[in-house]
Amino acid sequence: MAWVNLHHDNDQTSYDVSVVDDFNVGLSVTPHEGRGNCPVLACCKNLTETCPGELQLRSSAGSILACKSGCEAFRIDELCCHNMYNSPRTCRASKYSEFFKRECP
């Protein structure tokens, strides 16, 4: 599923929409009575239609239920940015993260 992340710092709240873990339902966040620069954030595209085969979560009948992240699909440190890959210097974009970024910037 797409996620909404809320961040609170110094009396200000910000938000973003993330598909970093996986995707199965589109999401849009529309601020109501917000102050400042509060854009609509969304990922409403059906990523299951274009999901790479190795990331597809399928039902027993064969239909695509969700599109997993590279981390969720393969559970390796390099794709999950864990252990020695847990820094901006060592955690690099993969073809899987680039897919999500390209499809839902």
Phi, psi and omega per residue, in radians:
M1 nan 2.696 3.017
A2 -1.335 2.608 -3.083
W3 -2.061 2.585 2.965
V4 -1.838 2.163 3.116
N5 -1.868 2.227 3.081
L6 -1.845 2.372 -3.137
H7 -2.196 2.312 3.126
H8 -2.179 2.185 -3.114
D9 -2.638 2.197 3.074
N10 0.870 0.936 3.055
D11 1.184 0.326 3.072
Q12 -2.252 2.502 3.096
T13 -2.054 2.341 3.056
S14 -2.211 2.947 -3.082
Y15 -2.604 2.775 3.013
D16 -2.608 2.872 3.083
V17 -1.933 2.307 -3.078
S18 -2.257 2.459 2.990
V19 -2.079 0.466 -3.038
V20 -1.120 -0.539 -3.107
D21 -1.569 -0.769 3.105
D22 -3.099 3.132 -3.115
F23 -2.565 2.286 2.970
N24 -2.527 -0.247 3.141
V25 -2.455 2.309 3.084
G26 -1.141 2.759 -3.062
L27 -2.577 2.469 3.052
S28 -2.405 2.357 3.088
V29 -1.986 2.088 3.126
T30 -2.064 1.968 -3.114
P31 -1.123 2.528 3.093
H32 -2.110 2.087 3.140
E33 0.998 0.601 3.091
G34 -1.356 2.789 3.069
R35 -1.932 2.601 3.112
G36 1.460 -2.717 -3.101
N37 -1.555 1.666 -3.087
C38 -2.064 1.517 -3.089
P39 -1.354 2.793 2.968
V40 -1.328 2.253 3.103
L41 -2.036 2.367 -3.065
A42 -2.677 2.705 2.908
C43 -2.468 1.480 -3.038
C44 -1.785 -0.072 3.125
K45 -1.189 2.492 3.111
N46 -1.430 1.634 -3.091
L47 -1.251 -0.289 3.118
T48 -1.158 -0.409 3.136
E49 -1.262 -0.491 -3.074
T50 -2.039 0.108 -3.098
C51 -1.057 2.298 3.065
P52 -1.002 2.465 -3.065
G53 -0.891 -0.703 -3.086
E54 -1.267 -0.183 3.108
L55 -1.790 -0.113 -3.057
Q56 -1.281 2.307 2.970
L57 -1.738 2.068 -3.051
R58 -1.956 2.621 3.057
S59 -1.347 2.988 3.100
S60 -1.119 -0.401 3.101
A61 -1.485 -0.130 3.082
G62 1.742 -0.057 3.128
S63 -1.390 2.627 -3.129
I64 -1.387 2.114 3.138
L65 -1.619 -0.609 -3.069
A66 -2.804 2.920 3.068
C67 -2.036 1.929 -3.100
K68 -1.368 2.714 2.995
S69 -1.290 2.877 3.049
G70 -1.038 -0.688 3.101
C71 -1.059 -0.864 -3.111
E72 -1.132 -0.645 -3.092
A73 -1.287 -0.698 -2.989
F74 -1.960 -0.311 3.099
R75 0.912 0.818 3.076
I76 -2.052 2.537 -3.047
D77 -0.931 -0.731 -3.088
E78 -1.052 -0.700 3.138
L79 -1.452 -0.350 -3.131
C80 -1.703 -0.082 -3.089
C81 1.003 0.783 3.117
H82 -1.887 2.830 3.053
N83 0.930 -2.153 -3.067
M84 -1.169 -0.180 3.123
Y85 -1.758 0.260 -3.041
N86 -1.593 0.888 3.057
S87 -2.737 2.737 3.112
P88 -1.039 -0.462 -3.132
R89 -1.276 -0.612 -3.056
T90 -1.845 -0.349 3.125
C91 -1.552 1.831 -3.080
R92 -1.813 2.707 3.059
A93 -1.109 2.552 3.074
S94 -2.036 3.009 3.089
K95 -1.087 -0.442 3.139
Y96 -1.330 -0.812 3.106
S97 -1.156 -0.601 3.098
E98 -1.140 -0.605 3.068
F99 -1.020 -0.880 -3.134
F100 -1.120 -0.715 -3.122
K101 -1.139 -0.702 3.140
R102 -1.211 -0.749 -3.081
E103 -1.333 -0.562 -3.112
C104 -2.426 1.307 -3.060
P105 -1.131 nan nan
